[in-house]
Amino acid sequence: MPSVSPLKRSLDWIAAPMGGQRDRTWRVRRVVQTGFLLTCLFIGWQFWHFIGAAGRADLPLPVRPPGIEGFLPISGIMGLRDWWIQGSLNTIHPAATMLLLIFVIMAVLMRKAFCGWICPVGLISEMMAWLGRRSYGRNFRMWRWLDLPLRGLKWLLMGFFVYSIAMMDGTGLREFIDSPYNRVSDIKMGLFFVEIGRVGAIVMVLLVFGSTFINGLWCRYLCPYGALLGFFSRFSPTRVQRDPISCIDCGKCDAICMAQLPVSQSTNVFSVECTGCMDCIAACPVDDALQVRAGSKNVPVLGFAVAVVLLFVGGYAGARVAGLWENGIGDQEYVYRVETMHGPGYGHPGMDGQ
């Protein structure tokens, strides 16, 4: 029997020739999510080596991956507003601003595809929910009277951050961006997970454990980044469309939806909570009863996946070519900052007497 290459087996698995459209929808998204998760892990590995070398003053320092700034959304918002005021992008965390811009554009075009296709936290949350279903037989839903106010938390957090930044004048904003605190905010963020305290560890454990009971616990109630992208997704022409004639009202789409949307009762799903994950389509037992539409055009799952990847890669490549990706902090300064960042002067501006 001739051997089958790993690549051929992988392509066959994605195509799901025995499972049809529903299996293919689920598998394509898992491949894209896994690819982005592995990319994040690789970036984290590179960044950890960079921090270690800076702490040892081992010059020249290894590559610092600018993509780590994707975990600094507040710096991205500040950088975007500063760019608007000053007319030029800051050189401290430019990648944070560019990644935010890419994800906002993605939200306008394809709803919260960042949450459903790219975010590693979203994938981990889905994996924990799957583990919960295997362990308890189901995921649970918060009581309706408590669910609504809890969902407001992420919007309050998002509003607080956006309002605080909007109230800063140009001088104050630039001073914050250039502050010692902000110059090492990426390193502080990285060390937080390595040197996490008791309270932080307890919160992390509760979130992970809670996600086995409630699908998308963090995403549904606490993620301000998701709320921000949800706001921009209101302008998106992309939505899940249900054909009332083909629909058999089985309710499987409602049961699988992480955002807990009433898909089976809607003709078009335009909710700001929709992540474009297509799980409702994957769960639907009737072909074409649910479809993703962009305007008047039908969007197949593979086309949606390619659009997500191309928009991300195109935005990244464009930022690099335009010189809007790499920061302007040199190796010597990083060594100095890592050596002194636990001392005075590195507190949050406005909270440290600065």
Buried (B, 14 or more C-beta within 10 A) or exposed (E): EEEEEEEEEEEEBBBBEEBEBBBBBBBBBBBBBEEBBEBBEEBBEBBBBBBEBBBEBEEEBBEBBBBBBBBBBBBBBBBBBBBEEEEEBBBBBBBBBBBBBBBBEBBBBBBBBBBBBBBBBBBBBBBBBEEBEEEEEEBEEBEEEEBEEBBEBBBEBBBEBBEEBEEBEEEEBBBBBEBBBBBBBBBBBBBEEEEEEEEEEEEEEEBBEBBBBBBBBBBBBBBBBBBBBBBBBEEBBBBBBBEEEEBEEBEBBBBBBBBBBEBBEBEEBBBBBBBBBBBBBBBBEEEEBBBBBBEEEEBBBEEBBEBBBEBBEEBBEEBBEEEBBEBEBEBEEBBEBBEEBEEEEBEEBBEEEB
